[in-house]
Amino acid sequence: WRYRYEHSFIEGLLAMLVSFFVMCWEYFIRNLRLWIFRASRLQHVEVHARQSLYQNWLDHFLIEMVACLLMFLTVWLIGHLGFFDQLPIIFTSHSKLHLPTTGHQYRVLAYEMCVILTSALILYFCLALSVVRAATDKLSRWPNKMQKNSDGPRISNQLTLGGADAELHQLRIYFIKYITLQDP
């Protein structure tokens, strides 16, 4: 059954199950963090006001990695409790549909889905890190460009980002607000 189209069908079902576990654990972790902020009497805005983009990236990365670890432990636990042993009974094979015949095959495939999802999230955050780096570099260069442009009128082939320090300040606030926008 490994090289037939049914493999993708079962992979898809198990990927949905694994993704559901990640979403549940992530929801739990975010609510736990919110509860901790409230218990410590800190405002969410106060905590994130002084964070750099790198710290924000690390915060989200660690939340996802803890959710992935808990997802793997959940899949491992339900595997040892016999959940996957019930799947061959629920999903039966016939002459036109070849499915796994043992719970062990389902369990191995579920573990593979855990590894694939975790690897995909790690790669996503590696790509996001390059965006964070570029955004941080841009933020650090803006004041220098503004200072050079304010020395006097001259014709430049570069795009100007604002005409005054107040505009630069407003642009930075806008940029940081939306780059670090949290999900509701």
N, C-alpha and C positions, 0 to 999 in steps of 0.2 A: 504494500500500500504506500510505501515511502515515496515512490516516484510518480504517483498518479495525481490527478487533479484533486482527489479527495483529501490529500495531505494539506493543501491550501485551505480547504474548507474547515478542517479540524484546527489548523493553525489559527485561522480567523476567529473561530469560536473561543479558543483558549486565549488569544490576544485580547479579545473583548473582556474576558474574565479577569485577566491580569491587569488590564488598564482600569477596570472598575476598582480593583483593590488599590491601585496606586492613587486613584482619585479619592477614594474613601480615606486612605491614610493621610494624604495631603490635606484634605479638609480637616481631619482631626488635628494635625500638627499646627495648621494655621489658627484654628480655634484655641488650641492650647497656648500658642504664643499670645493671642489676643487676651486670653484670661490672665496670663502672666503680666502683660502690660497693665491691665486693669488692677490686678492685685498689688503691683508695685507702685500704683498711683502715677504712672508715667503716661503722658499723652503720646499716642502713636506718632504724631507730627514731631514732637520733641525728639524722639529717638531717631527718626529718619532725617531730620533737618540737617544734621551734621555728618551724615554718611556720604562717603564718596560713591561714585558709580561702581568702583571695584568692590567696596564693602556690600553694596546692594546686590551685585552679581553673586558674590560669595554667599550671601544670605539665601538667595533663591536657589542656588546650586546645592547648598547643604540641605535645604528643605526637601528638594527633589531626591537627593541621594538617601536621606533617611526614609522617605516614603518608599523608595525602591527596595531598601533593605527590609523594611517591614512587610512589603508586598512579597518578597521572596520568602520570608519567614511564614507568612500566611499560606502561601502555596505549599510550602514544605509541610506545615501543620495539617492542612486539609488532605494532603497526599498521604500522610501517615495515619489520618483518621479514617481512611478508606473511601474518600469522595471519588477519586479517580477509578477505583475498582468498580464503582457503580456505573460509570459511563459506558462500558461495553454492553451493559444490559439495556441502558436507555437508547443508545445509538447502535442499532444492530446492522450488520453488514448483510448484503444480498448480492446477487450475481452482477448487478450494475453499479453497486456502491460498495467500495472496498474501504473499510474503516479499521482502526486499530482493534485488535482482539483482546488485549489485556489492559488492565489498569496501569501496569508499569509503562506501557507505550504512551499512554496519555500523560502520565506523570513526567516522563522524560521530555515530552513535547512541551509541557507546561513550564518546566525548568528552562528549556531553550527559549521560550517566549519571554521569560523573566530576564534572561541574559541579553536577548536582542533588544528589549525595551530599555533596559538600563544602559546598554551601549549607545543606543540612539540618543538618549537623554544626555549622556556624557558628551557625545559629539556635538549635539545642539548647543550645549553650554560652552564648548570650546569655540564654536563659531560666534556665539554671543559675546565671548570675551574679546574677540577682535573688534566688535562693534563698540564695546565699552572702552577699549584702548583708544580707538579712533575718536570717540566722543570726548574722552578725557584730554587727549592731545589738542583737539579743537578748542575745548574750553580754556586750556592753558595758553593757547596762542591768541585768543581773541583780544585780551587786553594789550598785548604787544602790537598787534595790527592796528588797533584803535589809536594807540599812542603815536604810531608812525603816521597814520592818516590825519591826525589832528595837528601835526607840526605845521601844516600849511597846505593851501590848495595846490594840487598837482594832478595831472592826468595819470591814471593807473589802469592797467589792463586786468586788475584783480577785482573780484566782486567785493564790494564793501558791505559790511554787516550792520552798520548803523552809523549815525552821524555824531552822536554825543555819548558821554559816559552814562547818562541816564538811560539812553536807549540800549546801550550794551548791558546795563544792569537788568533792565526789564527783559531783554532777550535771553539772558542767562537764567533768570528766574523761570521764564516760560519753558526753556529747554529742559532744565532740571526737573521741573514739575511734571512734564509729560514723559520724560525718559524714565522716571522712577515711579510713575503712576501705578498704584496698587490695584489689583482686581477687587471689585466690591465684595 
